[in-house]
Amino acid sequence: RHPLATFFHLFFRVSAIVTYLFCDWFSNSFVACFVTILLLLAFDFWSVKNVTGRLLVGLRWWNQIDEDGKSHWMFEAKRVPTTAASTEAEARIFWLGLIICPVIWTMFFFSTLFSLKLKWLALVIAGISLQTANLYGYIHCKLGGQKAFSRVTSRLFGTADVPKRQSRRISEDGTAEHGRTGTR
């Protein structure tokens, strides 16, 4: 069980939403409200991406840039044999928070747009972007993570397919490279 991770998974998300709704009551400074909400959204993005996703549902995603400058999204899903009732509840909380909050920020987008409070539009778009990026990453982890997990671990730890990759590299290049594991 991970009650602290579950708490922070919801804390930053709900705090950003509540602060967005009631910030005008506590402060007349647009900049202070904007920075506070943006910090809460950034803390939420980081904590969900790096901590709560791993602990609560065993999923992880990241973006990797190779030597050629190409961006690759990496998705990972940890195989969990059986889940207890407490971890099922944590997984439900994780997924509900992950799905509901982008919907709320999308509603904020339309309400901000139609009420012509355009100074808040950048903040709402940042909220949608950060929340949707996490949702996108974790959906891909859930749907295709089992295959990606085995590919990533074989690349990182150089497991049994290293000789295959070396022979493939030799046949493609036509030259032998000694001492390389075949990872790119």
C-alpha positions as CSV (number, residue, x, y, z in Angstrom):
1,R,0.0,0.0,0.0
2,H,1.1,3.5,-0.8
3,P,-1.1,6.0,1.0
4,L,1.4,8.9,0.8
5,A,1.7,8.4,-3.0
6,T,-2.1,8.2,-3.3
7,F,-2.4,11.4,-1.3
8,F,0.0,13.4,-3.4
9,H,-1.4,12.0,-6.6
10,L,-4.6,13.8,-5.7
11,F,-3.3,16.6,-3.7
12,F,-1.5,18.6,-6.4
13,R,-4.3,18.0,-8.9
14,V,-7.1,19.0,-6.6
15,S,-5.0,21.9,-5.2
16,A,-4.4,23.3,-8.7
17,I,-8.1,23.1,-9.5
18,V,-9.2,24.6,-6.2
19,T,-6.6,27.4,-6.4
20,Y,-7.8,28.2,-10.0
21,L,-11.4,28.4,-8.8
22,F,-10.9,30.5,-5.7
23,C,-7.6,32.4,-6.2
24,D,-9.4,35.7,-6.8
25,W,-10.9,35.4,-3.3
26,F,-7.5,35.3,-1.6
27,S,-5.3,37.4,-3.8
28,N,-5.8,40.3,-6.2
29,S,-2.4,39.6,-7.9
30,F,-2.9,37.8,-11.2
31,V,0.8,36.9,-11.3
32,A,0.8,35.3,-7.8
33,C,-2.2,33.2,-8.7
34,F,-0.8,32.3,-12.1
35,V,2.6,31.2,-10.7
36,T,1.0,29.3,-7.8
37,I,-1.3,27.3,-10.1
38,L,1.5,26.7,-12.6
39,L,3.8,25.4,-9.8
40,L,1.1,23.1,-8.6
41,L,0.5,21.8,-12.1
42,A,4.3,21.2,-12.5
43,F,4.5,19.4,-9.2
44,D,1.6,17.3,-10.2
45,F,3.1,16.4,-13.6
46,W,6.4,15.4,-12.0
47,S,5.0,13.4,-9.2
48,V,2.5,11.5,-11.4
49,K,5.1,10.8,-14.1
50,N,8.0,9.8,-11.8
51,V,6.5,8.5,-8.6
52,T,2.8,7.7,-8.3
53,G,2.6,5.9,-11.7
54,R,5.3,3.5,-10.7
55,L,4.0,2.9,-7.2
56,L,0.3,2.8,-7.7
57,V,0.0,1.0,-11.1
58,G,3.5,-0.1,-12.0
59,L,3.6,2.0,-15.2
60,R,6.3,4.4,-16.4
61,W,6.9,6.5,-19.5
62,W,9.6,8.9,-20.6
63,N,10.9,10.6,-23.7
64,Q,14.4,9.7,-24.9
65,I,16.5,11.5,-27.5
66,D,19.0,9.4,-29.5
67,E,22.3,10.5,-31.0
68,D,20.6,11.5,-34.2
69,G,18.3,13.9,-32.3
70,K,15.2,11.9,-32.9
71,S,12.7,11.8,-30.0
72,H,11.4,8.4,-28.9
73,W,8.6,7.8,-26.4
74,M,9.4,4.9,-24.1
75,F,6.6,3.0,-22.3
76,E,7.0,0.5,-19.6
77,A,4.6,-1.7,-17.7
78,K,5.7,-3.8,-14.7
79,R,4.1,-7.2,-14.5
80,V,2.2,-7.6,-11.3
81,P,1.1,-11.2,-10.4
82,T,-1.9,-10.5,-8.3
83,T,-3.2,-7.3,-6.8
84,A,-4.7,-6.9,-3.3
85,A,-7.9,-5.0,-2.7
86,S,-5.9,-2.0,-1.4
87,T,-3.8,-1.8,-4.5
88,E,-6.9,-2.1,-6.7
89,A,-8.4,0.9,-4.8
90,E,-5.2,2.8,-5.3
91,A,-5.2,1.9,-9.0
92,R,-8.8,3.1,-9.4
93,I,-7.9,6.4,-7.6
94,F,-4.9,6.8,-9.9
95,W,-6.9,6.3,-13.1
96,L,-9.9,8.4,-12.0
97,G,-7.6,11.3,-11.1
98,L,-5.7,10.9,-14.4
99,I,-8.9,10.9,-16.5
100,I,-11.1,13.4,-14.6
101,C,-8.7,16.2,-14.2
102,P,-8.0,16.8,-17.9
103,V,-11.8,16.9,-18.4
104,I,-12.1,19.5,-15.8
105,W,-9.3,21.6,-17.3
106,T,-11.0,21.3,-20.7
107,M,-14.2,22.7,-19.1
108,F,-12.1,25.5,-17.7
109,F,-10.8,26.2,-21.2
110,F,-14.3,26.6,-22.7
111,S,-15.5,28.7,-19.7
112,T,-12.4,30.9,-19.9
113,L,-12.8,31.3,-23.7
114,F,-16.6,32.1,-23.6
115,S,-16.3,34.5,-20.6
116,L,-13.4,36.3,-22.4
117,K,-11.0,36.0,-19.5
118,L,-8.2,35.6,-22.0
119,K,-5.4,36.3,-19.5
120,W,-6.1,32.9,-17.9
121,L,-6.2,31.1,-21.2
122,A,-2.4,30.4,-21.2
123,L,-2.6,28.8,-17.8
124,V,-5.6,26.6,-18.7
125,I,-3.8,25.5,-21.8
126,A,-0.8,24.6,-19.7
127,G,-3.0,22.6,-17.4
128,I,-4.6,20.7,-20.3
129,S,-1.2,20.0,-21.8
130,L,0.4,18.7,-18.7
131,Q,-2.5,16.6,-17.6
132,T,-3.1,15.2,-21.1
133,A,0.6,14.4,-21.5
134,N,0.5,12.2,-18.4
135,L,-2.8,10.6,-19.6
136,Y,-1.4,9.9,-23.0
137,G,1.8,8.3,-21.6
138,Y,0.0,6.1,-19.1
139,I,-2.6,5.0,-21.6
140,H,0.2,3.9,-23.9
141,C,1.9,2.2,-21.0
142,K,-1.3,0.3,-20.2
143,L,-2.1,-0.8,-23.7
144,G,1.4,-1.6,-25.1
145,G,3.7,-1.6,-22.1
146,Q,4.2,-5.3,-21.8
147,K,6.1,-5.5,-25.2
148,A,7.9,-2.3,-24.6
149,F,9.0,-3.4,-21.1
150,S,10.8,-6.5,-22.5
151,R,12.5,-4.4,-25.2
152,V,13.6,-1.7,-22.8
153,T,15.0,-4.2,-20.3
154,S,16.9,-6.1,-23.0
155,R,18.4,-2.8,-24.2
156,L,19.3,-1.6,-20.7
157,F,20.7,-4.9,-19.3
158,G,22.0,-6.4,-22.5
159,T,20.3,-9.7,-22.2
160,A,20.3,-12.8,-24.4
161,D,19.6,-11.0,-27.7
162,V,23.0,-9.1,-27.7
163,P,24.7,-11.6,-30.0
164,K,21.8,-11.4,-32.4
165,R,22.0,-7.6,-32.4
166,Q,25.8,-7.7,-32.9
167,S,25.5,-10.1,-35.9
168,R,22.7,-8.0,-37.3
169,R,24.9,-4.9,-36.9
170,I,27.8,-6.7,-38.6
171,S,25.7,-7.8,-41.5
172,E,24.1,-4.3,-42.0
173,D,27.4,-2.4,-41.8
174,G,29.6,-5.0,-43.4
175,T,32.2,-4.4,-40.7
176,A,32.7,-5.9,-37.3
177,E,32.6,-3.6,-34.3
178,H,34.2,-5.2,-31.2
179,G,33.2,-4.4,-27.7
180,R,29.9,-2.9,-28.5
181,T,26.6,-4.2,-27.2
182,G,24.6,-3.3,-30.2
183,T,22.5,-0.7,-28.5
184,R,21.9,2.5,-30.3
